[in-house]
């Protein structure tokens, strides 16, 4: 049977799979999302943004059309996205590349399941995460002069990058890090296609503005480059030196939302990739995975996911840590699902790691909830073992027993449907 098949090299984003992966499975294949059986292009999207589109178009959810900034602010409020999540990127890594430059950075905002981009003078870009099928892209103009709001789902154009081979050929998220030239075009790149909290900080944020990172150590943010004698030299592109900060919603592109965003994007891509592969396994089988090996394959997938969930390979923060933007911290913590004792997976540490309890708050996201039942069961089993009394001598020995016990309590109190032995 002929079909479009692709499996991303696990080295790009699923590095955890190198831990004991059976020979051959890393070379398996699964149907690309454009395959007719996946029905991505035709399905009615169930991501949080798509579900709001009818009310946005009808005016049932009112939006401020008196100014460009006013429109963006009202749209963020309608989507429950905090303005303080603002990040600004001046490299031309977007369909709106002709509008993006060090003089006019693109602003990005996010919550668990919706990602919004805005270029002043340009269009709104939105990715909503469907629980089963991944990123659903939209791009539309900000209405001006009394024009009617029109919202278009851009199934093909955005997916050239957001479902490229670089991120596993599934509809996911990109967090590029490049050396931008004086106009924003990329001269070189770091962490090609890779995304997640494991990436060394010295390779992150190229082409992005980074504020609130005094004493944070080496990173690639706030720089532009140029070729000189066959080599790239860089010079500072300080926040606000090339554009009025008042053009944007808040006067920052803080380091904390960028660290959270990088972790979150890595989570989404890994869990969506596993969802596509396991769905293919259940429908048609996967080449190189024999029927008798399916349980072992599911456990293999689950192990990689649990390692990421539990921050097994998190890059350490610089000595002394940092404080982070107070407005973002407050907005982020307001969304916490708390255990009976008041603790949550959103509690920050910010001394040598991002979070106090090293288990991802993204267990409360669409990317987690959309997993096939058999994969959820395999993840729950692996997670229970990783947090158990015997885990202190294994690959999760970095996590003290008190922390593991606290994580189990939070999960028991905030994640429905966990097995009885939790």
C-alpha positions in Angstrom: 0.0 0.0 0.0 1.4 3.4 -1.0 1.2 6.2 1.5 3.2 9.2 2.5 5.3 8.2 5.4 7.8 10.1 7.6 9.4 9.8 10.9 11.6 12.6 12.2 15.1 11.7 13.3 14.9 11.5 17.0 18.2 13.4 17.4 16.4 16.6 16.5 13.8 16.7 19.3 13.4 13.4 21.0 16.9 13.0 22.4 15.5 11.1 25.3 14.8 8.2 23.0 18.6 7.4 23.0 18.2 6.0 26.5 17.8 2.3 25.8 15.8 2.5 22.6 15.5 -0.9 20.8 17.5 -1.1 17.6 15.3 -0.2 14.6 12.5 1.7 16.3 14.2 5.0 16.0 14.1 4.3 12.2 10.4 3.6 12.2 7.9 5.5 10.1 4.4 6.9 10.6 1.9 8.6 8.3 2.5 12.3 7.8 -0.2 14.5 9.0 -1.2 15.4 5.4 -2.0 11.7 4.8 -5.7 11.4 4.0 -6.2 8.9 6.8 -5.2 11.6 9.3 -7.8 14.0 7.8 -6.0 17.0 9.3 -6.9 19.3 6.4 -10.6 18.6 6.5 -11.4 18.1 10.1 -13.3 20.6 12.2 -10.7 22.0 14.6 -11.3 21.6 18.3 -8.6 23.8 19.6 -9.5 26.7 22.0 -9.2 29.4 19.4 -11.2 27.6 16.7 -14.0 27.1 19.2 -14.1 30.9 19.8 -14.1 32.0 16.1 -17.9 32.0 15.6 -18.4 34.3 18.6 -15.5 36.5 17.5 -17.0 36.9 14.0 -20.5 37.5 15.2 -19.4 40.1 17.7 -20.7 38.1 20.6 -17.1 38.4 21.9 -16.6 42.2 21.3 -13.2 43.5 20.2 -11.8 47.0 20.4 -11.4 48.4 16.9 -10.4 51.9 17.8 -6.7 51.2 17.4 -4.3 48.5 16.5 -3.0 48.1 20.1 -6.5 48.2 21.5 -7.5 45.4 19.1 -4.6 43.2 20.2 -5.2 43.9 23.9 -8.9 43.0 23.6 -8.2 39.9 21.6 -5.7 38.7 24.2 -8.3 39.2 26.9 -10.8 37.3 24.9 -8.4 34.4 24.6 -7.2 34.6 28.2 -3.6 35.3 27.2 -1.6 37.6 29.5 -0.1 40.7 28.0 2.9 40.0 30.3 3.8 36.9 28.2 5.0 39.3 25.5 8.2 38.2 23.7 9.7 40.2 20.8 11.6 38.7 17.9 13.4 40.8 15.3 14.6 38.0 13.0 12.5 37.4 9.9 11.4 34.0 11.0 7.7 34.3 10.0 5.4 34.6 7.0 5.4 38.3 7.6 9.1 38.6 7.1 8.8 41.7 4.9 7.4 43.6 8.0 9.8 42.3 10.6 13.1 43.9 11.4 15.1 45.3 14.3 13.1 48.4 13.7 9.8 46.6 13.9 10.0 43.4 16.0 7.2 40.8 16.0 5.5 40.3 19.4 4.4 36.9 20.6 2.0 36.0 23.4 0.8 32.6 24.8 -1.1 30.5 27.2 -1.2 26.7 27.5 -3.0 26.1 24.3 -3.0 29.3 22.2 0.0 31.2 20.6 -0.5 34.7 19.1 1.9 36.7 17.0 1.5 40.3 16.0 3.6 42.5 13.8 2.8 46.2 14.2 1.3 47.4 10.9 0.8 43.7 9.9 -1.5 40.8 10.5 -2.4 38.6 13.5 -1.1 35.0 13.5 -2.6 32.4 15.8 -1.8 28.8 16.5 -4.3 26.9 18.6 -3.4 23.4 19.8 -6.1 20.8 19.0 -5.9 17.9 21.5 -5.6 15.2 18.9 -4.3 16.9 15.8 -1.9 19.6 16.9 -1.4 23.2 15.7 -4.3 24.9 13.9 -3.0 28.0 12.2 -4.8 31.3 11.4 -3.8 34.6 10.0 -6.0 37.7 9.6 -5.9 41.4 9.2 -6.7 43.8 12.1 -10.0 45.5 11.0 -9.6 49.1 10.2 -12.0 51.9 9.3 -15.1 49.9 10.3 -14.1 46.8 8.2 -15.5 43.5 9.2 -13.3 41.0 11.0 -12.4 38.1 8.8 -10.5 35.1 10.2 -8.9 32.6 7.8 -7.4 29.2 8.7 -4.1 29.0 6.8 -3.8 25.2 6.4 -1.0 25.1 3.9 1.2 28.2 4.1 1.9 28.1 7.8 2.4 24.3 7.8 5.4 24.6 5.5 7.4 25.5 8.6 5.0 24.4 11.5 4.9 20.8 10.1 8.3 20.7 8.5 10.7 17.8 8.7 12.7 19.9 11.1 10.1 19.5 13.8 9.0 16.0 13.0 6.4 16.6 10.2 3.6 17.0 12.7 1.7 20.3 13.2 3.7 21.8 16.1 5.7 24.8 17.3 8.9 26.5 16.2 11.3 28.4 18.5 14.1 29.5 16.2 17.5 30.8 17.4 19.5 32.6 14.7 22.1 35.2 14.0 20.1 37.9 12.3 21.7 40.4 9.9 21.1 44.1 10.2 17.7 43.7 8.4 16.7 40.7 10.4 17.5 38.0 7.8 19.2 34.9 9.2 23.0 34.6 8.7 23.4 31.4 10.9 21.3 29.4 13.3 21.6 27.5 16.5 19.6 24.4 17.7 18.3 23.5 14.2 14.7 22.4 14.6 15.2 21.5 18.3 13.2 23.0 21.1 12.9 22.4 24.8 14.3 23.1 28.2 17.4 20.9 27.6 19.0 23.3 25.1 22.1 25.1 26.6 21.3 28.7 27.3 24.3 29.7 25.2 22.4 28.6 22.1 19.1 30.2 22.8 17.3 33.5 22.0 19.2 34.4 18.8 17.1 37.0 17.0 15.0 37.7 20.1 15.0 40.6 22.5 15.7 39.5 26.1 15.1 41.8 29.1 15.3 41.1 32.8 18.4 38.9 32.3 21.1 41.0 33.9 23.8 38.6 35.1 22.1 35.7 33.3 25.3 34.7 31.5 25.9 34.1 27.8 23.0 33.8 25.4 22.4 34.8 21.8 19.7 37.4 22.4 19.9 41.2 21.7 22.5 40.7 18.9 22.7 41.3 15.2 25.5 40.1 13.0 27.3 40.8 9.7 29.9 39.0 7.6 33.4 40.3 7.8 36.3 38.5 6.0 34.2 35.3 5.8 33.4 35.3 9.6 30.2 36.5 11.4 30.8 39.3 13.9 28.0 40.5 16.2 27.1 43.8 17.8 24.5 44.7 20.4 20.9 45.4 19.4 19.7 46.7 22.7 16.0 46.6 23.6 14.3 49.7 22.4 17.3 51.3 20.7 15.8 50.8 17.2 12.1 51.2 17.9 9.7 53.0 20.4 8.9 50.6 23.2 5.5 52.3 23.5 4.5 50.7 20.2 3.9 47.5 22.1 1.6 46.4 24.9 4.2 46.1 27.6 7.8 47.5 27.8 9.5 44.2 28.0 10.6 40.9 26.4 11.3 39.2 29.6 13.6 36.2 30.1 11.0 34.2 32.2 8.2 33.9 29.6 10.9 32.9 27.1 12.1 30.1 29.3 8.6 28.9 30.0 7.7 29.2 26.3 10.7 27.1 25.3 9.8 24.3 27.8 6.2 24.5 26.7 6.9 24.2 23.0 9.2 21.2 23.6 6.4 19.5 25.5 3.8 20.2 22.8 6.0 18.8 20.0 6.9 15.7 21.9 3.5 14.8 23.0 1.9 15.6 19.6 4.5 13.5 17.9 3.9 10.6 20.2 0.1 10.9 19.6 0.5 10.7 15.8 2.9 7.8 16.0 0.7 5.8 18.5 -2.4 6.5 16.5 -0.7 5.2 13.4 0.4 2.1 15.4 -3.2 1.4 16.5 -4.6 2.0 13.0 -2.2 0.2 10.7 0.8 -0.8 12.7 4.2 0.8 12.3 7.0 -0.7 10.1 9.7 -2.3 12.4 7.2 -2.6 15.3 5.8 -6.1 15.3 2.4 -6.7 16.9 4.0 -8.6 19.8 6.2 -5.6 20.5 3.4 -3.0 20.8 3.4 -2.8 24.6 7.2 -2.4 24.6 6.9 0.3 22.0 4.3 2.2 24.0 6.6 2.0 27.0 9.5 3.3 24.9 7.4 6.3 23.9 6.2 6.8 27.5 9.8 6.8 28.8 10.8 9.6 26.5 7.8 11.7 27.4 8.2 11.2 31.2 11.8 12.1 31.1 10.8 15.4 29.4 7.9 15.9 31.8 10.2 15.5 34.8 12.9 17.9 33.5 15.5 15.1 33.4 17.8 17.0 31.1 16.9 20.6 32.0 19.7 23.1 31.4 20.8 24.6 34.7 20.2 28.3 35.2 23.2 30.6 35.9 24.5 30.6 39.4 22.4 32.9 41.6 19.3 32.5 39.3 17.1 35.5 38.5 13.8 37.0 39.6 11.6 37.2 36.5 9.0 39.7 35.6 6.5 40.1 38.5 3.5 40.7 36.2 4.1 37.5 34.3 4.7 35.5 37.4 1.4 36.7 38.9 -0.5 36.0 35.7 1.1 32.5 35.3 0.4 31.5 38.9 -3.2 32.7 38.7 -3.8 29.7 36.3 -2.4 27.2 38.7 -4.4 24.1 39.5 -3.5 23.6 43.2 -3.3 20.5 45.4 -5.2 20.4 48.7 -2.1 21.8 50.5 -1.9 24.8 48.1 1.1 23.6 46.1 1.1 23.6 42.2 3.2 22.6 39.3 3.4 26.3 38.3 5.3 27.3 41.5 8.6 28.8 40.4 12.1 28.2 41.8 14.3 30.4 39.5 17.5 29.7 41.5 19.0 26.7 39.7 15.9 25.6 37.8 12.7 27.0 36.5 10.1 25.3 38.7 10.0 24.2 42.3 8.4 20.9 41.5 10.0 19.3 38.4 6.9 18.0 36.7 5.4 19.9 33.8 2.3 22.0 34.4 1.5 21.0 30.8 -0.2 17.9 32.1 -3.2 20.3 32.2 -2.9 21.1 28.4 -4.5 20.0 25.2 -1.3 18.3 24.0 -1.5 16.0 27.1 -5.3 15.4 27.1 -5.4 14.4 23.5 -3.1 11.3 23.8 -4.7 7.9 22.9 -5.8 6.0 26.0 -3.1 3.4 25.7 -0.4 6.0 25.6 -1.9 7.8 28.6 -1.9 4.6 30.5 1.7 3.9 29.6 2.7 7.4 30.6 0.9 7.1 33.9 2.6 3.8 34.6 6.1 5.2 33.8 5.4 8.4 35.7 4.3 6.5 38.8 7.5 4.5 38.7 9.6 7.6 38.2 8.0 9.2 41.3 8.0 6.1 43.5 10.0 5.1 46.5 12.6 3.2 44.4 13.2 6.0 42.0 16.0 7.6 44.0 18.7 5.2 42.6 17.7 5.4 38.9 17.6 8.0 36.2 15.5 10.3 38.3 18.0 10.3 41.2 18.4 14.1 40.8 15.0 14.5 42.4 14.8 14.1 46.2 12.1 12.0 47.7 10.3 15.0 49.2 9.9 16.5 45.8 8.7 13.3 44.2 6.1 12.9 47.0 4.9 16.5 46.5 4.5 16.0 42.8 2.5 12.8 43.3 0.2 14.7 45.7 -0.3 17.5 43.2 -1.0 15.1 40.3 -3.5 13.1 42.4 -5.4 16.3 43.3 -5.3 18.0 39.9 -5.3 15.3 37.2 -8.5 13.3 36.8 -8.5 9.6 35.9 -5.2 8.6 37.4 -4.9 4.9 38.3 -6.0 3.8 41.8 -2.4 3.0 42.9 -1.5 6.7 42.8 
